[in-house]
């Protein structure tokens, strides 16, 4: 997935507001969900305890307001919607995005049971050529929309994209019904799931996007107005 892997640079020389501000993650924070109030509606995310480094990093960013006003800067229907670039907050129309974020990366936390079905939240990262450990971006993430696959298509994904690694039968069943992006499994860390607002994800994914130098950026800005921790139901 070369197009989704994006570089991320903390622009200390320009402004320190683009860099993560430290915040203490408390035990009670880990028992809450995340609300993303977007310009198209609410998305609620539950973070996974199985990926504690990514969970705590995301909570910390939410608590410090890092995601407030950032755009969904890369949107591909039947694939994913991506956000988390702080450079997008005040970006002019037509400007390519995807290079912003903290200098630090997060070690990969691949969990076989956490796979790329529709609605999963995962971390973007730079490509294998410069990042063989598959470490995650310190802020950029994507939400899977994906599509449904046939058995023949899943066989092809296993052979070509997963280099012969077999998908569990239970995962294949979900990819054939609910859908997702199986070609990304065990290559990008999945650390959360949309528990409310998947229809908003679909709406964002369906928005018209640029074909120019800012390829896949929505023609009309779609923004995370604010994010916050909320009580888990």
LINMOMO-V819004 format. One record per residue. OMEGA is omega in whole degrees, 0 to 359 (none if undefined). Layout:
# LINMOMO-V819004
omega=OMEGA
omega=OMEGA
This chain:
# LINMOMO-V819004
omega=187
omega=186
omega=182
omega=184
omega=189
omega=177
omega=181
omega=184
omega=178
omega=189
omega=181
omega=185
omega=182
omega=181
omega=179
omega=180
omega=180
omega=186
omega=182
omega=173
omega=184
omega=178
omega=181
omega=174
omega=183
omega=183
omega=182
omega=178
omega=184
omega=179
omega=181
omega=173
omega=179
omega=173
omega=169
omega=176
omega=182
omega=179
omega=177
omega=179
omega=185
omega=172
omega=179
omega=184
omega=170
omega=179
omega=185
omega=176
omega=180
omega=178
omega=189
omega=180
omega=178
omega=178
omega=184
omega=178
omega=181
omega=178
omega=181
omega=180
omega=178
omega=183
omega=182
omega=177
omega=185
omega=184
omega=182
omega=178
omega=177
omega=181
omega=158
omega=192
omega=180
omega=187
omega=178
omega=182
omega=183
omega=177
omega=183
omega=172
omega=188
omega=181
omega=174
omega=177
omega=182
omega=178
omega=183
omega=187
omega=182
omega=185
omega=176
omega=178
omega=175
omega=182
omega=176
omega=182
omega=176
omega=182
omega=184
omega=177
omega=180
omega=175
omega=185
omega=173
omega=180
omega=179
omega=179
omega=177
omega=181
omega=179
omega=185
omega=182
omega=180
omega=186
omega=192
omega=173
omega=180
omega=178
omega=179
omega=178
omega=183
omega=183
omega=171
omega=179
omega=173
omega=188
omega=184
omega=183
omega=178
omega=187
omega=184
omega=177
omega=179
omega=178
omega=186
omega=170
omega=178
omega=181
omega=187
omega=183
omega=175
omega=176
omega=183
omega=164
omega=175
omega=180
omega=176
omega=181
omega=172
omega=177
omega=180
omega=179
omega=178
omega=175
omega=179
omega=177
omega=180
omega=186
omega=189
omega=187
omega=182
omega=174
omega=175
omega=180
omega=183
omega=174
omega=175
omega=182
omega=179
omega=178
omega=178
omega=180
omega=179
omega=178
omega=178
omega=184
omega=180
omega=180
omega=180
omega=181
omega=186
omega=181
omega=181
omega=186
omega=178
omega=174
omega=177
omega=185
omega=173
omega=185
omega=179
omega=182
omega=175
omega=179
omega=176
omega=177
omega=179
omega=177
omega=176
omega=175
omega=179
omega=180
omega=178
omega=181
omega=183
omega=184
omega=177
omega=183
omega=183
omega=173
omega=183
omega=183
omega=175
omega=186
omega=178
omega=172
omega=178
omega=180
omega=173
omega=184
omega=174
omega=194
omega=164
omega=183
omega=173
omega=174
omega=179
omega=174
omega=178
omega=180
omega=178
omega=181
omega=none
